[in-house]
Amino acid sequence: MPEASVWNAERAREIIAEHIGLEGPMLPILHALQEEFGHISTAAVPLVADALNLTRAEVHGVMTFYHDFRGYGPVSAADVASLFEAGFVTGGAHALRIGKPEDHPFLAPQTRLTFARCGIVDPLSLADYAAHGGWRGLTQAIAIGPQAIVAEVTKSGLRGRGGAGFPTGIKWKTVADTTADRKYVVCNADEGDSGTFADRMIMEGDPFALIEGMTICGIGVGATKGYVYCRSEYPHAGKTFSEALRIAREGGFLGPNIQGSGHAFELELRMGAGAYVCGEETSLLESLEGKRGIVRAKPPLPAHKGLFARPTVINNVLSLVAVPTVLDRGADFYAGFGFGRSRGTMPIQIAGNVRYGGL
Ligand SMILES: Cc1cc2nc3c(=O)[nH]c(=O)nc-3n(C[C@H](O)[C@H](O)[C@H](O)COP(=O)(O)O)c2cc1C
């Protein structure tokens, strides 16, 4: 990140004058001010307003609309008053000011596929999701059909992100090739390992991505019903995800005829009840069936005889959320990341006494 200079009204006026001749100079001016001073001071508002013959409210409105012109953290309740005093809404100077998230030394070298939309989109806006690449994987999946979906996921080299790293394509093909009157897709969101919070962040920050991934899976393997089994200690994730389900259903992304494709897929959220072992896939299935979460003996595999004794794909949240990217950008794109037989990107959670905790 380049070294920022201290706020200087004279220099700000010069910067504004350098861009004033452009058509639509507002964003170039705001970028240039942020570049120079590391943030956009509230003192810049009247200068920009006068130069562009706008009201202060108009300039303020533009500045506060964009993510790039703010960014603070980590914030606790005790910081809120001082953030308001610093004028954080317009990027005022504060010890917690980060600046543009993508310039942050922890975030800049990362390639985010799974979490690309988190913190950027309104998690419950279908329009926002679509504007940021949402549903493109589903559209492609509908276009190429079940066999090609499974082939694409296999080719991507995606392995389960729930721990065992089993190849996702092989699991899906087993379910696709098994004949049954009903099949299921189950998402393991019983994230209970210490220090893990990635599944939760997806369900709260980008829930439509999980709905999209599970729907693609349903079409791919011929399942018409899915369940998300969520850890009971995640009430916020449960609430956001329930709302996302309702909105997706209303938008025709779930139900008897998804986006007019003729494919049916319905999805339900079920909350666990405080048993760590229910993260193990067969005890999770027992729990979904309303029983004690006791591990089943294998075989049979869940892919052959899973939920309610029907062929069942059971995957972790992160495995399923990777799928829309695989379908949208292609198996080769996804497989272009990673090492050896582990392809794609892997979200890592860092917690504890570290300089940069987080995801
Ligand atoms: C004790 C135990 C706890 C587990 N907890 C989880 C969990 O919280 N989330 C998860 O996805 N997988 C968990 N697993 C792994 C699952 O049994 C299963 O491998 C996984 O859900 C498969 O999904 P994947 O292929 O997408 O990784 C656990 C396994 C064991 C033995």
The ligand as a MOL file (V3000), in Angstrom:
LIG
                    3D

  0  0  0     0  0            999 V3000
M  V30 BEGIN CTAB
M  V30 COUNTS 31 33 0 0 0
M  V30 BEGIN ATOM
M  V30 1 C -16.5640 -36.6670 14.2740 0
M  V30 2 C -16.6990 -36.1100 12.8880 0
M  V30 3 C -17.1700 -34.8060 12.7280 0
M  V30 4 C -17.3260 -34.2640 11.4680 0
M  V30 5 N -17.7770 -32.9860 11.3370 0
M  V30 6 C -17.9730 -32.4780 10.1070 0
M  V30 7 C -18.4950 -31.1660 9.9500 0
M  V30 8 O -18.7440 -30.4410 10.9120 0
M  V30 9 N -18.6880 -30.6950 8.6920 0
M  V30 10 C -18.4030 -31.4530 7.5720 0
M  V30 11 O -18.6290 -31.0000 6.4560 0
M  V30 12 N -17.9010 -32.6920 7.7000 0
M  V30 13 C -17.6830 -33.2170 8.9270 0
M  V30 14 N -17.1980 -34.4910 9.0390 0
M  V30 15 C -16.9280 -35.2440 7.7910 0
M  V30 16 C -18.2190 -35.8760 7.2550 0
M  V30 17 O -18.3760 -37.1650 7.8550 0
M  V30 18 C -18.1780 -36.0460 5.7280 0
M  V30 19 O -16.9330 -36.5850 5.3530 0
M  V30 20 C -18.3910 -34.7610 4.9650 0
M  V30 21 O -19.5870 -34.1360 5.3400 0
M  V30 22 C -18.4560 -35.0560 3.4840 0
M  V30 23 O -18.5400 -33.8560 2.7370 0
M  V30 24 P -17.3840 -33.4270 1.7150 0
M  V30 25 O -17.1140 -34.6130 0.8180 0
M  V30 26 O -17.9590 -32.2880 0.9820 0
M  V30 27 O -16.1880 -33.0870 2.5410 0
M  V30 28 C -16.9990 -35.0550 10.3140 0
M  V30 29 C -16.5110 -36.3460 10.4880 0
M  V30 30 C -16.3530 -36.8600 11.7400 0
M  V30 31 C -15.8200 -38.2570 11.8690 0
M  V30 END ATOM
M  V30 BEGIN BOND
M  V30 1 1 1 2
M  V30 2 1 2 3
M  V30 3 2 2 30
M  V30 4 2 3 4
M  V30 5 1 4 5
M  V30 6 1 4 28
M  V30 7 2 5 6
M  V30 8 1 6 7
M  V30 9 1 6 13
M  V30 10 2 7 8
M  V30 11 1 7 9
M  V30 12 1 9 10
M  V30 13 2 10 11
M  V30 14 1 10 12
M  V30 15 2 12 13
M  V30 16 1 13 14
M  V30 17 1 14 15
M  V30 18 1 14 28
M  V30 19 1 15 16
M  V30 20 1 16 17
M  V30 21 1 16 18
M  V30 22 1 18 19
M  V30 23 1 18 20
M  V30 24 1 20 21
M  V30 25 1 20 22
M  V30 26 1 22 23
M  V30 27 1 23 24
M  V30 28 2 24 25
M  V30 29 1 24 26
M  V30 30 1 24 27
M  V30 31 2 28 29
M  V30 32 1 29 30
M  V30 33 1 30 31
M  V30 END BOND
M  V30 END CTAB
M  END
